[in-house]
Amino acid sequence: MNSVSGNVGLDVAGGSTEVKTVSGDVHLRGSGKAGRVRVSSVSGNVRYERGAGSFEANTVSGDLVVGLGATID
C-alpha cells in the first residue's frame, strides 16, 4: 500500500504486508498471527499493535511505537 499524503490504517492478518508513505501516519493492527510487515515513512508516525513475526520499519521524521503481542495504551 502506498500513500503520498494521508494517514493509513490497516488490519494485518498474517502474510506479507508493505506500507510506504511520504507524509502521514501509519497505524497497523495485527491479529497475533505470524507474518512479514515492512513500513517506510518519510514524515509520519508508525504504530504497530499486536504484531507477530517479522517487522521492519524506518522513518525519517516520526515516532515508532511497537507492541508485539499486545495492545498499546
Secondary structure, DSSP 8 states (H G I E B T S, - for coil): -EEEES-EEEEE-SEEEEEEEEES-EEEEE-SS-EEEEEEEEES-EEEEEE-EEEEEEEEES-EEEEETS---
